[in-house]
Amino acid sequence: MFTNFKELEAYVLSHKNKKRIVLANAHDEPALSAVVNAHRRGVVDGTLLGRKDEILALLREMNEDPAEYEIVDFDGPELDAAKAAVAGGGRYDGLVKSVGGPDVPGVGFACGMERLALMLGDEEAPRPDFYAVAMDAQSRDLSFGLVQRLRGLGLKGEMNFSDAGFKGLMRQAGKSNARFCCIMGPDEAAAGAVVVKDMDSGEQQPLSLDAAADFLAANSDNGKK
């Protein structure tokens, strides 16, 4: 029985037979899937998983050999804290060197997506106010400035940063469910303008960047009127 993470870490690091270490005190199948996927990539570390009989059954369902896994018991206050953690991280000095790279300092963090989803609850996310479509590099630079300005006015939205055809970019805008789409191509960029499209009615109008910011702030739910 392990009672703290230092003991477990020392055991995992000294584990010579390279079996996956699975803790027998936690809860979910997605975590077990992550363990199996990491195991297939040759990663050896610890994780938190459900009871022993459930672990063995899940491993067999995923066509994994339970003989490749070692299930150990872990209990104590650190386990409860780990289950409740939304994010974690720290310094990883020496990590790059350990895999053959230069000896450089490092930091890292990770968030638990399931925990974040549970914190959000069932409430739907508010509708984005805008999606900015930029057709080329110059348009992206100007659109980025507009996006930052709109966010400063309290609006919510995003923009594309990758190259794609116009139809593909407009599909992205539609999938975002934004109220307005701000479209900028080479001609608009040269004129310092943007085409603002109402995604509900389909109506669109060319506006200067200043006028577009004022229009969106006045017609969006989140704008600072």
C-alpha positions as a Markdown table, in Angstrom:
| # | Residue | x | y | z |
|---|---|---|---|---|
| 1 | Met | 0.0 | 0.0 | 0.0 |
| 2 | Phe | 1.4 | 3.4 | -1.0 |
| 3 | Thr | 0.3 | 6.4 | 1.0 |
| 4 | Asn | 2.1 | 9.3 | -0.7 |
| 5 | Phe | 3.2 | 10.2 | -4.2 |
| 6 | Lys | 6.9 | 10.2 | -3.4 |
| 7 | Glu | 6.8 | 6.6 | -2.5 |
| 8 | Leu | 4.9 | 5.8 | -5.6 |
| 9 | Glu | 7.2 | 7.8 | -7.8 |
| 10 | Ala | 10.3 | 6.1 | -6.4 |
| 11 | Tyr | 8.6 | 2.7 | -7.1 |
| 12 | Val | 7.7 | 3.6 | -10.6 |
| 13 | Leu | 11.1 | 5.0 | -11.5 |
| 14 | Ser | 12.8 | 1.9 | -10.1 |
| 15 | His | 10.4 | -0.5 | -11.9 |
| 16 | Lys | 12.7 | -2.7 | -14.0 |
| 17 | Asn | 10.2 | -4.8 | -15.8 |
| 18 | Lys | 8.5 | -1.8 | -17.5 |
| 19 | Lys | 5.0 | -2.8 | -16.6 |
| 20 | Arg | 2.3 | -0.1 | -16.4 |
| 21 | Ile | 1.5 | 0.9 | -12.8 |
| 22 | Val | -2.2 | 1.3 | -12.3 |
| 23 | Leu | -3.6 | 2.6 | -9.0 |
| 24 | Ala | -6.5 | 0.7 | -7.7 |
| 25 | Asn | -8.4 | 3.6 | -6.0 |
| 26 | Ala | -10.0 | 5.7 | -8.6 |
| 27 | His | -12.8 | 5.9 | -11.1 |
| 28 | Asp | -13.1 | 6.3 | -14.8 |
| 29 | Glu | -12.7 | 4.4 | -18.1 |
| 30 | Pro | -11.3 | 7.4 | -20.0 |
| 31 | Ala | -8.4 | 7.5 | -17.6 |
| 32 | Leu | -7.8 | 3.8 | -18.2 |
| 33 | Ser | -7.9 | 4.4 | -21.9 |
| 34 | Ala | -5.2 | 7.0 | -21.5 |
| 35 | Val | -3.1 | 4.5 | -19.5 |
| 36 | Val | -3.4 | 2.0 | -22.3 |
| 37 | Asn | -2.6 | 4.5 | -25.0 |
| 38 | Ala | 0.5 | 5.7 | -23.1 |
| 39 | His | 1.5 | 2.1 | -22.5 |
| 40 | Arg | 1.4 | 1.4 | -26.2 |
| 41 | Arg | 3.7 | 4.4 | -26.8 |
| 42 | Gly | 6.2 | 2.9 | -24.3 |
| 43 | Val | 5.5 | 5.5 | -21.5 |
| 44 | Val | 5.9 | 4.2 | -18.0 |
| 45 | Asp | 4.3 | 6.2 | -15.2 |
| 46 | Gly | 1.5 | 6.1 | -12.7 |
| 47 | Thr | -2.1 | 7.1 | -13.0 |
| 48 | Leu | -5.4 | 6.8 | -11.0 |
| 49 | Leu | -7.9 | 4.1 | -12.0 |
| 50 | Gly | -11.0 | 2.2 | -10.6 |
| 51 | Arg | -11.1 | -1.0 | -8.5 |
| 52 | Lys | -9.0 | -4.0 | -9.5 |
| 53 | Asp | -11.7 | -6.2 | -10.9 |
| 54 | Glu | -13.0 | -3.3 | -13.0 |
| 55 | Ile | -9.5 | -2.6 | -14.3 |
| 56 | Leu | -9.0 | -6.2 | -15.3 |
| 57 | Ala | -12.4 | -6.3 | -17.1 |
| 58 | Leu | -11.7 | -3.1 | -18.9 |
| 59 | Leu | -8.3 | -4.2 | -20.0 |
| 60 | Arg | -9.7 | -7.4 | -21.5 |
| 61 | Glu | -12.5 | -5.4 | -23.3 |
| 62 | Met | -9.7 | -3.3 | -24.9 |
| 63 | Asn | -7.9 | -6.5 | -26.0 |
| 64 | Glu | -5.0 | -5.7 | -23.6 |
| 65 | Asp | -3.0 | -8.3 | -21.7 |
| 66 | Pro | -3.6 | -7.8 | -18.0 |
| 67 | Ala | -0.2 | -9.5 | -17.5 |
| 68 | Glu | 1.4 | -6.4 | -18.8 |
| 69 | Tyr | 0.0 | -4.3 | -16.0 |
| 70 | Glu | 0.6 | -4.2 | -12.3 |
| 71 | Ile | -2.2 | -3.0 | -10.1 |
| 72 | Val | -1.1 | -1.4 | -6.8 |
| 73 | Asp | -3.0 | 0.0 | -3.9 |
| 74 | Phe | -2.7 | 3.7 | -3.1 |
| 75 | Asp | -4.6 | 5.6 | -0.4 |
| 76 | Gly | -4.2 | 8.8 | 1.6 |
| 77 | Pro | -5.0 | 12.5 | 1.6 |
| 78 | Glu | -2.8 | 13.1 | -1.5 |
| 79 | Leu | -5.1 | 10.8 | -3.6 |
| 80 | Asp | -8.2 | 12.9 | -2.7 |
| 81 | Ala | -6.4 | 16.1 | -3.5 |
| 82 | Ala | -5.3 | 14.6 | -6.9 |
| 83 | Lys | -8.9 | 13.6 | -7.8 |
| 84 | Ala | -10.1 | 17.2 | -7.0 |
| 85 | Ala | -7.3 | 18.9 | -8.9 |
| 86 | Val | -8.3 | 20.9 | -12.0 |
| 87 | Ala | -4.8 | 21.5 | -13.2 |
| 88 | Gly | -1.2 | 20.8 | -12.2 |
| 89 | Gly | 2.3 | 21.3 | -13.3 |
| 90 | Gly | 5.8 | 22.4 | -12.3 |
| 91 | Arg | 9.4 | 22.6 | -13.4 |
| 92 | Tyr | 10.8 | 19.9 | -15.7 |
| 93 | Asp | 14.5 | 20.8 | -15.7 |
| 94 | Gly | 16.5 | 18.0 | -17.3 |
| 95 | Leu | 13.5 | 16.4 | -19.1 |
| 96 | Val | 14.8 | 17.3 | -22.6 |
| 97 | Lys | 18.2 | 16.1 | -21.7 |
| 98 | Ser | 16.8 | 12.8 | -20.5 |
| 99 | Val | 15.4 | 12.0 | -24.0 |
| 100 | Gly | 18.6 | 13.0 | -25.8 |
| 101 | Gly | 18.2 | 16.8 | -26.2 |
| 102 | Pro | 20.2 | 19.7 | -24.8 |
| 103 | Asp | 20.2 | 20.4 | -21.0 |
| 104 | Val | 17.7 | 23.2 | -20.8 |
| 105 | Pro | 15.2 | 24.3 | -18.1 |
| 106 | Gly | 11.6 | 23.6 | -18.6 |
| 107 | Val | 8.1 | 24.2 | -17.2 |
| 108 | Gly | 4.8 | 22.5 | -18.0 |
| 109 | Phe | 1.2 | 22.2 | -16.9 |
| 110 | Ala | -1.9 | 20.2 | -17.8 |
| 111 | Cys | -5.6 | 20.6 | -17.3 |
| 112 | Gly | -8.1 | 17.8 | -16.6 |
| 113 | Met | -10.7 | 18.2 | -19.4 |
| 114 | Glu | -13.3 | 16.0 | -17.6 |
| 115 | Arg | -12.9 | 18.1 | -14.5 |
| 116 | Leu | -13.3 | 21.3 | -16.4 |
| 117 | Ala | -16.4 | 20.0 | -18.1 |
| 118 | Leu | -17.9 | 19.0 | -14.8 |
| 119 | Met | -17.2 | 22.5 | -13.4 |
| 120 | Leu | -19.0 | 24.0 | -16.4 |
| 121 | Gly | -22.2 | 22.0 | -15.6 |
| 122 | Asp | -25.1 | 21.8 | -18.1 |
| 123 | Glu | -25.3 | 25.5 | -18.8 |
| 124 | Glu | -24.8 | 26.3 | -22.5 |
| 125 | Ala | -21.9 | 28.6 | -23.5 |
| 126 | Pro | -23.0 | 32.0 | -24.6 |
| 127 | Arg | -23.2 | 32.6 | -28.3 |
| 128 | Pro | -20.0 | 34.2 | -29.7 |
| 129 | Asp | -20.5 | 37.7 | -31.0 |
| 130 | Phe | -18.2 | 37.4 | -34.0 |
| 131 | Tyr | -15.9 | 35.2 | -36.1 |
| 132 | Ala | -13.2 | 36.9 | -38.1 |
| 133 | Val | -12.3 | 35.4 | -41.5 |
| 134 | Ala | -9.0 | 36.5 | -42.9 |
| 135 | Met | -8.0 | 35.5 | -46.4 |
| 136 | Asp | -4.2 | 36.1 | -46.4 |
| 137 | Ala | -1.3 | 37.1 | -44.2 |
| 138 | Gln | -1.9 | 40.9 | -44.4 |
| 139 | Ser | -5.6 | 40.3 | -43.7 |
| 140 | Arg | -4.7 | 38.2 | -40.7 |
| 141 | Asp | -2.5 | 40.9 | -39.2 |
| 142 | Leu | -5.3 | 43.5 | -39.5 |
| 143 | Ser | -8.0 | 41.1 | -38.4 |
| 144 | Phe | -6.0 | 40.2 | -35.4 |
| 145 | Gly | -5.9 | 43.9 | -34.4 |
| 146 | Leu | -9.7 | 44.1 | -34.9 |
| 147 | Val | -10.3 | 41.0 | -32.9 |
| 148 | Gln | -8.2 | 42.4 | -30.0 |
| 149 | Arg | -10.1 | 45.7 | -30.2 |
| 150 | Leu | -13.5 | 43.9 | -30.1 |
| 151 | Arg | -12.5 | 41.8 | -27.2 |
| 152 | Gly | -11.4 | 44.9 | -25.4 |
| 153 | Leu | -15.0 | 46.2 | -25.9 |
| 154 | Gly | -16.3 | 43.1 | -24.1 |
| 155 | Leu | -17.2 | 41.0 | -27.2 |
| 156 | Lys | -16.5 | 37.3 | -27.5 |
| 157 | Gly | -15.2 | 35.7 | -30.7 |
| 158 | Glu | -12.2 | 34.2 | -32.5 |
| 159 | Met | -10.5 | 34.2 | -35.9 |
| 160 | Asn | -8.8 | 31.7 | -38.3 |
| 161 | Phe | -5.0 | 31.5 | -38.3 |
| 162 | Ser | -4.6 | 28.9 | -41.0 |
| 163 | Asp | -4.9 | 29.1 | -44.8 |
| 164 | Ala | -8.0 | 27.7 | -46.4 |
| 165 | Gly | -10.4 | 28.5 | -49.2 |
| 166 | Phe | -13.1 | 31.0 | -48.7 |
| 167 | Lys | -15.8 | 28.3 | -48.5 |
| 168 | Gly | -13.9 | 26.4 | -45.9 |
| 169 | Leu | -13.3 | 29.5 | -43.8 |
| 170 | Met | -17.0 | 30.4 | -44.0 |
| 171 | Arg | -17.9 | 26.9 | -42.9 |
| 172 | Gln | -15.6 | 27.5 | -39.8 |
| 173 | Ala | -17.5 | 30.7 | -39.2 |
| 174 | Gly | -20.8 | 28.9 | -39.4 |
| 175 | Lys | -19.7 | 26.1 | -37.0 |
| 176 | Ser | -18.7 | 28.8 | -34.5 |
| 177 | Asn | -22.3 | 29.9 | -34.3 |
| 178 | Ala | -21.2 | 33.5 | -34.1 |
| 179 | Arg | -23.8 | 36.2 | -34.6 |
| 180 | Phe | -21.6 | 38.2 | -37.0 |
| 181 | Cys | -18.8 | 37.3 | -39.4 |
| 182 | Cys | -16.0 | 39.8 | -40.2 |
| 183 | Ile | -14.6 | 39.0 | -43.6 |
| 184 | Met | -11.3 | 40.5 | -44.8 |
| 185 | Gly | -9.5 | 39.8 | -48.0 |
| 186 | Pro | -6.7 | 41.6 | -49.9 |
| 187 | Asp | -9.0 | 44.4 | -51.2 |
| 188 | Glu | -10.5 | 45.0 | -47.7 |
| 189 | Ala | -7.1 | 45.0 | -46.1 |
| 190 | Ala | -5.8 | 47.6 | -48.6 |
| 191 | Ala | -8.8 | 49.8 | -47.9 |
| 192 | Gly | -8.6 | 49.3 | -44.1 |
| 193 | Ala | -12.1 | 47.9 | -44.2 |
| 194 | Val | -14.0 | 44.7 | -43.4 |
| 195 | Val | -17.2 | 43.1 | -44.6 |
| 196 | Val | -19.6 | 42.5 | -41.6 |
| 197 | Lys | -22.1 | 39.7 | -42.3 |
| 198 | Asp | -25.1 | 39.0 | -40.1 |
| 199 | Met | -25.1 | 35.2 | -39.9 |
| 200 | Asp | -28.8 | 35.1 | -39.0 |
| 201 | Ser | -30.2 | 37.2 | -41.8 |
| 202 | Gly | -27.4 | 36.9 | -44.4 |
| 203 | Glu | -27.2 | 40.6 | -44.8 |
| 204 | Gln | -23.7 | 42.1 | -45.1 |
| 205 | Gln | -22.1 | 45.5 | -45.4 |
| 206 | Pro | -18.6 | 46.9 | -45.9 |
| 207 | Leu | -17.4 | 49.0 | -43.0 |
| 208 | Ser | -14.2 | 50.7 | -42.0 |
| 209 | Leu | -12.5 | 49.1 | -39.1 |
| 210 | Asp | -13.6 | 51.8 | -36.7 |
| 211 | Ala | -17.2 | 51.7 | -37.9 |
| 212 | Ala | -17.2 | 47.9 | -37.7 |
| 213 | Ala | -16.0 | 48.0 | -34.1 |
| 214 | Asp | -18.8 | 50.5 | -33.2 |
| 215 | Phe | -21.4 | 48.5 | -35.1 |
| 216 | Leu | -20.6 | 45.2 | -33.5 |
| 217 | Ala | -20.4 | 46.8 | -30.0 |
| 218 | Ala | -23.8 | 48.3 | -30.5 |
| 219 | Asn | -25.5 | 45.2 | -32.0 |
| 220 | Ser | -23.9 | 42.3 | -29.9 |
| 221 | Asp | -25.2 | 40.9 | -26.7 |
| 222 | Asn | -21.8 | 41.3 | -24.9 |
| 223 | Gly | -20.7 | 44.7 | -26.2 |
| 224 | Lys | -20.1 | 47.7 | -23.9 |
| 225 | Lys | -22.8 | 49.9 | -25.2 |
